[in-house]
Amino acid sequence: MESVFEMEMMVRDYECDIQGIVNNAVYQHYLEHARHQFLHEIGLGFARMHEDGIDAVATRVEIDYKLTLRPRDVFVVKLGLRKQGRVRIVFDQTIVRKSDGRTVLDAQVTAVLTRNGRPIAPSLFDEAFASKGWKFE
């Protein structure tokens, strides 16, 4: 996966379950927060898109858990992005524990952009990427 965005975070105590590890559902929050930050960074924040009548909707989330995180672990969420077909966008994401560089999980989050509840081509990503000198393929 070619990463176009990376974000460092730290595990907070309340994100862990009775076993002292991050609850599996919390990882989706980490992934989502990184996607939101990425979109904001390239000028496509969710609030702005919604004001323009466009909503991003996750249609599939696939996660391969490899290791666990514990309280105060520092980690990096890496994000890549690609098109799938005419309307799907796939966020390829990896969480890496910073202390040893080991992969905690790999995920693919598939999404579509909608206008009035109907899928639309993600052309605004083409424009945002072009402004950064990147290609969105």
trRosetta pair geometry for C-beta under 8 A, 3 or more apart (Angstrom, degrees):
i j d omega theta_ij theta_ji phi_ij phi_ji
1 78 7.1 127 105 121 125 118
1 80 4.3 -154 -179 1 98 147
1 92 4.5 -154 -127 125 130 135
1 94 6.4 166 56 -21 146 120
2 80 5.3 110 71 -120 54 126
3 6 5.8 37 164 -58 136 96
3 78 4.3 -64 -112 -171 131 107
3 79 6.4 87 -146 57 79 38
3 80 5.5 -89 -95 -63 38 85
3 94 7.8 -82 -84 37 113 110
4 38 7.6 83 96 -150 95 123
4 79 6.5 -62 56 98 76 81
4 80 6.0 107 1 -119 88 51
4 81 6.1 -52 30 15 137 99
4 134 6.3 55 -133 -132 130 156
5 34 7.1 149 117 175 116 94
5 37 7.5 164 170 101 135 93
5 38 4.2 130 93 -111 176 108
5 41 6.6 148 -121 56 127 151
5 78 7.5 151 87 -158 53 46
5 79 4.4 -14 66 58 98 112
6 76 5.5 0 -172 -178 106 113
6 77 7.0 163 -153 81 54 50
6 78 5.1 -14 -103 -104 88 69
6 79 7.2 -172 -77 18 41 77
7 33 7.6 -142 113 115 155 92
7 34 4.8 -168 37 -119 135 92
7 37 5.6 86 -89 80 150 152
7 38 7.7 -109 -34 -54 124 83
7 76 6.9 151 75 -156 37 64
7 77 5.0 -13 60 55 92 97
7 79 7.8 26 3 -8 100 113
8 74 6.5 4 -173 -178 103 100
8 75 7.3 165 -149 89 59 34
8 76 5.3 -33 -94 -97 66 76
8 98 7.1 39 -135 -69 104 139
9 30 6.2 -160 61 -136 161 102
9 33 7.5 86 -84 92 147 138
9 74 7.4 171 90 -152 36 58
9 75 5.9 -21 64 66 81 81
9 76 7.7 146 19 -100 71 28
9 77 6.6 27 4 -11 117 106
10 72 6.2 -9 -179 -147 109 42
10 73 7.0 169 -152 84 63 39
10 74 5.0 -30 -98 -99 83 68
10 75 7.5 145 -99 18 34 70
11 15 5.8 -128 -163 65 79 130
11 16 7.0 62 168 -53 120 101
11 22 5.8 -109 -130 -74 125 113
11 69 5.0 174 -66 143 141 118
11 70 6.5 152 81 100 160 25
11 71 5.5 -139 111 -125 112 28
11 72 6.0 -58 67 0 89 16
11 73 4.7 37 8 45 123 82
11 74 8.0 -122 5 -68 77 28
11 75 7.2 58 -38 1 90 113
12 15 5.0 96 64 -8 77 108
12 71 7.4 -17 153 -135 17 79
13 16 6.2 -63 -170 22 42 111
13 71 4.8 27 -98 -125 64 127
13 72 7.8 13 -63 -37 75 80
15 22 5.4 -7 130 -129 104 83
15 23 6.6 -133 169 21 61 90
15 26 4.6 108 -168 -146 101 157
15 29 8.0 -129 -130 59 119 138
15 71 8.0 151 55 -97 88 70
16 19 7.6 -123 175 70 93 63
16 20 5.7 6 168 -158 136 28
16 21 5.9 155 -144 80 97 13
16 22 5.7 -64 -95 -83 68 38
16 23 6.7 157 -143 -26 22 77
16 70 6.9 40 -103 -149 138 51
16 71 5.6 -66 -23 -57 145 89
17 20 7.6 -62 74 -4 57 21
17 21 6.5 -16 40 63 89 65
17 22 7.8 60 -2 157 82 13
17 23 4.6 104 -44 -80 104 91
20 70 6.1 11 147 -136 87 100
20 71 7.2 -73 -168 -8 77 101
21 68 4.1 -26 -154 177 131 137
21 69 6.8 120 -163 69 76 43
21 70 5.9 -57 -108 -89 60 70
22 26 5.1 -117 -179 70 95 132
22 27 6.5 100 131 -57 127 83
22 68 6.3 177 34 -169 84 81
22 69 4.4 23 -8 66 129 96
22 70 7.3 -124 -25 -77 80 24
23 26 4.7 98 65 -11 83 107
24 27 6.2 -41 -169 12 43 113
24 65 6.8 -59 -126 -76 102 149
25 28 5.9 -44 -172 22 52 113
25 29 7.5 54 137 -17 68 97
26 29 5.3 -46 -163 28 51 116
26 30 6.8 53 142 -20 72 97
27 30 5.4 -47 -153 32 42 115
27 31 6.4 41 150 -18 69 103
27 63 6.6 114 108 -151 133 151
27 65 7.5 -169 -11 -98 170 100
27 95 6.8 -111 -148 -11 103 157
27 104 7.9 -159 -121 128 124 117
27 105 6.0 47 -166 22 146 160
27 107 7.8 166 144 -54 114 141
28 31 5.6 -52 -147 39 36 112
28 32 6.1 35 155 -19 67 107
28 61 6.7 29 -121 -178 113 157
28 63 7.5 -96 -75 -54 83 147
29 32 5.8 -56 -142 40 29 109
29 33 6.1 32 157 -22 65 106
30 33 5.9 -55 -147 34 26 110
30 34 6.6 25 155 -16 62 106
30 75 7.7 2 -159 88 148 128
30 77 5.8 -178 156 -74 98 135
30 95 6.4 43 120 -96 141 134
31 34 5.9 -59 -154 36 30 110
31 35 6.6 29 151 -18 65 105
31 63 8.0 -125 -37 -95 155 116
31 77 6.6 -179 -101 -147 47 134
31 91 7.8 131 177 115 103 131
31 93 5.2 115 -136 111 102 164
31 95 7.6 -89 -72 -52 83 111
31 107 5.6 -40 -111 72 148 158
31 109 6.5 147 153 -40 130 139
32 35 5.6 -53 -149 35 35 111
32 36 6.3 35 154 -19 67 104
33 36 5.8 -54 -149 37 32 111
33 37 6.3 31 153 -18 65 107
33 77 7.7 128 77 25 89 165
34 37 5.7 -54 -145 38 32 111
34 38 6.2 37 154 -23 65 106
34 77 3.9 -117 -74 112 152 142
34 79 5.6 177 142 -49 118 127
34 93 6.7 128 83 -135 139 130
35 38 5.6 -53 -148 35 31 114
35 39 6.4 28 156 -16 65 105
35 79 6.7 157 -86 -123 61 146
35 91 5.7 -22 -103 -131 116 167
35 93 7.6 -71 -59 -73 94 138
35 109 7.0 -71 -69 74 147 151
36 39 5.9 -56 -149 37 30 109
36 40 6.3 31 153 -19 64 107
36 45 7.6 44 -171 -139 76 71
36 46 6.4 -42 -129 -16 93 118
37 40 5.6 -55 -148 37 31 113
37 41 6.2 37 151 -26 65 107
38 41 5.5 -55 -150 32 30 116
38 42 6.7 7 159 -2 65 106
38 79 5.4 -84 -70 84 152 159
38 81 7.9 166 152 -49 146 128
39 42 6.3 -66 -147 45 31 95
39 44 4.5 -85 -169 87 86 90
39 45 5.8 132 119 -95 97 33
39 46 6.6 72 102 -43 147 70
39 49 7.9 -48 172 -22 132 131
39 56 7.7 -121 -102 -7 158 160
40 43 7.8 49 -179 -67 29 15
40 44 7.5 -105 -70 65 22 49
40 45 4.4 44 -101 -87 73 94
42 128 4.4 77 152 169 113 122
42 129 7.2 -1 -159 -71 141 52
42 131 7.7 135 -166 68 84 112
42 132 6.3 -62 -125 -36 99 136
43 48 7.7 -68 169 81 59 162
43 128 5.7 -166 60 -126 100 107
43 131 7.4 -7 23 73 142 151
44 48 6.9 -139 -156 75 31 119
44 49 5.9 40 -176 -58 77 115
44 124 6.4 130 -113 134 124 116
44 125 7.3 -4 -65 -91 167 64
44 128 5.4 -47 -37 -81 119 158
45 48 4.6 86 64 11 89 105
45 49 6.9 -161 91 -7 43 87
46 49 5.8 -57 -144 39 31 109
46 50 6.1 32 158 -21 67 108
46 55 7.9 39 -159 -138 87 63
46 56 6.6 -97 -113 30 90 110
47 50 5.8 -56 -148 36 28 111
47 51 6.4 31 153 -21 63 105
48 51 5.6 -52 -150 34 32 113
48 52 6.5 22 153 -10 64 108
49 52 5.7 -64 -153 44 33 107
49 54 4.4 -77 178 82 91 99
49 55 6.8 138 122 -92 108 30
49 56 6.6 35 107 -21 158 95
49 113 7.7 -105 -174 -138 134 110
49 124 7.6 151 -115 100 105 162
50 53 7.6 67 -175 -61 32 11
50 54 7.0 -106 -80 69 29 51
50 55 5.8 46 -101 -88 80 79
53 115 5.4 46 136 -141 99 93
53 116 7.2 -3 -180 -40 107 74
54 113 5.5 -6 -172 -174 108 109
54 114 7.1 149 -156 73 57 40
54 115 5.6 -35 -97 -80 67 85
54 120 7.1 -84 -124 47 103 138
54 124 7.2 97 131 5 177 152
55 113 7.2 153 79 -157 37 58
55 114 5.1 -22 63 60 88 94
55 115 7.8 154 18 -83 73 37
56 89 7.9 -47 -143 49 109 138
56 111 5.3 20 -180 168 94 135
56 112 7.5 172 -150 87 56 32
56 113 5.6 -33 -95 -99 67 67
56 114 7.8 162 -93 15 19 77
57 111 6.1 158 80 -157 39 82
57 112 5.7 -18 60 60 92 78
57 113 7.8 146 16 -107 77 19
57 114 5.7 21 -2 -6 122 121
58 61 6.1 18 171 -53 130 99
58 109 5.8 -51 -131 -176 112 102
58 110 7.1 105 -160 78 64 50
58 111 5.0 -48 -97 -94 48 90
59 88 7.5 -86 43 -121 136 101
59 110 5.2 -58 64 105 92 98
59 111 6.3 150 5 -113 82 31
59 112 5.9 40 -27 -3 128 99
60 108 7.7 -5 112 110 102 90
60 109 7.3 171 91 -154 59 41
60 110 4.1 20 51 42 100 115
61 107 6.9 -12 -169 -169 81 113
61 108 7.8 169 -151 86 39 52
61 109 5.2 0 -110 -112 77 80
61 110 7.7 -141 -66 26 40 70
62 107 6.5 160 86 -154 54 62
62 108 4.8 1 56 54 105 91
62 109 7.8 -163 28 -74 63 42
63 105 5.7 -3 -170 -179 95 130
63 106 7.5 159 -154 85 50 45
63 107 4.5 -13 -103 -102 73 99
64 105 6.1 161 82 -158 54 74
64 106 4.8 0 54 57 108 90
64 107 7.3 -165 22 -74 66 51
65 68 7.9 29 180 -76 113 65
65 104 7.6 -32 -151 156 64 66
65 105 5.1 -30 -108 -101 48 108
66 102 7.7 -145 115 156 123 97
66 103 5.4 35 58 107 155 89
66 104 6.0 174 60 179 94 20
66 105 5.8 -180 12 -86 86 45
66 106 7.3 57 -25 -4 120 83
67 97 6.7 -65 95 -21 140 130
67 102 5.8 52 -7 124 159 122
67 103 7.2 136 12 97 111 48
67 104 4.8 -87 65 -121 92 59
67 105 7.8 -131 42 -45 64 64
68 104 7.3 89 -109 -149 5 100
69 73 4.5 -142 -162 63 91 146
69 75 6.1 -59 -108 -40 138 141
69 95 7.8 -69 -45 144 130 133
69 97 6.6 179 -100 -95 89 104
69 104 5.9 9 -48 -134 97 147
70 73 5.3 101 55 -31 61 116
73 97 6.0 -50 180 -137 122 100
73 98 7.7 156 172 31 74 87
73 99 7.0 -88 -146 -6 83 120
74 97 7.8 101 80 -164 52 60
74 98 4.3 -36 102 34 95 136
74 99 6.9 116 51 -40 88 82
75 95 5.5 22 162 -178 132 95
75 96 6.3 163 -162 81 82 41
75 97 5.3 -48 -103 -105 94 44
75 98 5.8 -152 -99 -18 30 86
75 104 6.4 -18 -137 -6 141 146
76 95 7.3 163 81 -153 44 51
76 96 5.0 -14 58 59 94 96
76 98 5.9 100 -21 -75 93 93
77 93 6.3 -9 -174 -167 93 109
77 94 7.5 160 -155 82 48 44
77 95 5.4 -22 -100 -99 69 77
78 93 6.6 157 82 -154 55 55
78 94 4.6 -7 55 58 107 92
78 95 7.7 -173 18 -81 74 27
78 96 6.6 34 -11 -3 113 111
79 91 6.0 -30 -155 -168 99 99
79 92 7.2 136 -160 77 46 55
79 93 5.2 -10 -102 -102 69 84
80 91 7.4 143 75 -164 48 49
80 92 4.1 -15 63 62 103 106
80 93 7.6 -163 27 -70 67 42
81 89 6.7 -14 -164 -175 97 99
81 90 7.2 155 -153 83 48 53
81 91 5.8 -18 -100 -107 76 61
81 92 7.3 -151 -67 21 26 78
81 125 7.4 -140 150 -166 139 135
81 136 6.6 -32 112 -132 112 92
82 89 7.7 156 83 -159 36 56
82 90 5.2 -17 65 60 84 99
82 92 6.9 30 7 -14 105 111
82 136 7.7 171 -124 -169 35 63
82 137 6.4 -24 -141 89 83 58
83 88 6.9 116 -171 83 57 65
83 89 6.4 -41 -108 -104 53 57
83 90 7.5 115 -155 16 5 85
83 122 6.8 -164 -107 50 100 127
83 136 6.6 88 -36 150 102 84
83 137 6.1 -95 22 157 105 27
84 88 4.0 -42 72 92 94 120
84 89 7.2 178 20 -89 86 8
84 90 5.0 66 -23 -25 122 114
84 110 6.7 -51 43 -129 145 108
85 88 5.0 59 49 22 103 105
86 121 6.1 -67 167 -101 82 92
87 112 5.2 27 143 -136 104 108
87 113 7.3 -130 -169 42 87 74
87 119 4.4 54 178 162 155 124
87 120 6.8 142 -131 87 109 17
87 121 5.9 -97 -98 -93 70 45
87 122 6.9 124 -154 -22 46 86
88 110 5.6 -19 -165 -166 115 103
88 111 7.3 133 -157 70 64 35
88 112 5.9 -53 -101 -81 54 85
89 110 7.2 146 77 -158 48 52
89 111 5.0 -28 66 68 99 87
89 112 6.9 155 14 -92 86 34
89 113 7.3 58 -9 -25 127 88
89 122 5.3 91 -62 -68 115 163
89 125 6.8 144 -109 -42 133 162
90 108 5.7 -14 -169 -168 108 98
90 109 7.2 148 -158 74 54 44
90 110 5.3 -23 -100 -99 77 71
90 111 7.8 162 -89 20 30 69
91 107 7.9 2 104 109 90 95
91 108 7.2 154 77 -158 53 45
91 109 4.4 -11 56 59 106 98
91 110 7.9 -159 21 -73 71 25
91 111 6.9 31 -10 2 104 113
92 106 7.9 -17 -172 -170 82 90
92 107 7.6 159 -159 87 40 54
92 108 5.7 -14 -104 -104 64 77
93 106 7.4 154 88 -161 53 45
93 107 4.6 -15 66 65 98 99
93 108 7.5 173 23 -84 75 29
93 109 6.6 19 3 1 121 106
94 103 5.9 -58 -169 -135 111 104
94 105 7.1 -176 -147 92 50 52
94 106 5.3 -14 -103 -107 82 68
94 107 7.5 -180 -77 23 36 72
95 103 7.3 106 77 -163 53 61
95 104 4.3 -50 100 61 102 114
95 105 5.0 28 36 45 107 85
95 107 7.9 39 -12 -1 93 110
96 101 6.2 -10 177 -157 117 43
96 102 6.9 163 -155 82 72 29
96 103 5.7 -43 -100 -99 75 52
96 104 6.6 -175 -100 2 18 88
97 100 5.7 14 98 45 112 83
97 101 7.2 -56 77 1 70 9
97 102 5.2 0 41 58 109 82
97 104 5.5 107 -39 -53 88 108
98 101 7.4 22 -153 -69 25 49
103 106 6.6 7 176 -49 130 88
112 119 4.6 -47 171 -121 137 105
112 120 8.0 130 168 38 92 50
112 122 7.9 -131 -151 -59 50 104
113 119 7.0 96 72 -153 51 61
113 120 5.2 -59 100 61 98 90
113 121 7.8 -16 58 95 117 18
113 122 5.3 132 3 -96 127 77
113 124 7.4 141 -120 33 170 113
114 117 5.7 -1 170 -138 131 13
114 118 6.0 142 -154 63 87 26
114 119 5.7 -51 -96 -87 75 39
114 120 6.5 135 -126 4 24 88
115 118 6.2 -34 66 61 65 82
115 120 5.0 38 3 -32 105 137
120 123 8.0 -70 144 11 100 92
122 125 4.5 7 151 11 106 119
122 126 7.3 130 115 -19 74 83
122 136 7.7 -112 113 144 116 141
123 126 5.2 -41 -159 25 52 118
123 127 6.7 49 147 -17 72 100
124 127 5.5 -48 -151 37 41 113
124 128 6.2 41 151 -19 69 105
125 128 5.6 -54 -142 40 34 109
125 129 5.9 32 159 -17 68 109
125 136 4.9 168 133 -164 103 169
126 129 6.1 -62 -148 40 24 107
126 130 6.2 26 155 -22 63 110
126 136 5.4 -130 -93 52 52 124
127 130 5.7 -54 -145 34 28 113
127 131 6.6 30 155 -22 62 104
128 131 5.9 -54 -155 30 31 112
128 132 7.0 16 151 -7 62 107
128 136 8.0 57 67 -40 83 143
129 132 5.8 -67 -155 43 37 103
129 134 4.2 -89 -169 81 91 97
129 135 6.4 89 144 -137 132 7
129 136 4.2 170 -2 -33 162 105
130 133 7.5 45 -171 -75 33 21
130 134 7.5 -102 -67 59 24 58
